[in-house]
């Protein structure tokens, strides 16, 4: 048997963007029963780049929320390439509020190049909507589990990933912005994205070492069974805590992250780039 090829960080970025990967609806179909999608932010409109609703997981009612990109050009345009507008984040918050009211765990699937940066989104309160989603998820008094299933970039990803337990698929990426954006800012050259990936530390293995994620899910044939096993184990574990304890532990978990990163072998005091 040959050794499994180890992908470079940039190859993992390309893998994360591959339209052949499973999307949110495939995860819902394979992992949950009786999914009922809910629409709209109750203020303006429905953002189709965010899918959310109620489902059963091993007989347990849960709230499922995730990004949707599409599988072809027509779907990419329909779902805005997975870039969420303020209405999408407000819809997510509405579903989180509902989940807490009825005591349902929240499971999120993150796959976005970032929040939509258009003029309309900004004028409709994009930054505030992202902040509200982050703040609301951080203090939920129900168990929360997030999985990075593709490209998790910027605040658009973090808005759905402030969870008790955060996992990544083995070949996906999670970062403050796209490698192209990073390279454009640092070197004024988006073509240096592969080089940027080496600096940014965006792979599952690197983030696990830093303590920024809780675990890694194998891909291929093992993907759905592994996710099912992980969700069941994590929801069982988290279900033993009170709502107040969950919120307090989650808050401390994210407050500790800077210190966790500095304690890793990757930290050399120069990892951050000043203005």
Secondary structure by P-SEA (a helix, b strand, c coil): ccccccccaaaaaaaaaccccccaaaaaaacccbbbbbbccccccccccbbbbbbbcccbbbbbbbccccccaaaaaaaccccccaaaaaaaaaaaaaaaaabbbbbbbbbcccccccaaaaaacaaaaaaaaaaaaaccccbbbbbbccccccaaaaaaccccbbbbccccccccccaaaaaaaacccccaaaaaaaaacccaaaaaaaccccccccccccaaaaaaaaaaaaaaaaaaccaaaaaaaaaaaaaaaaaaaaacccccccccccc
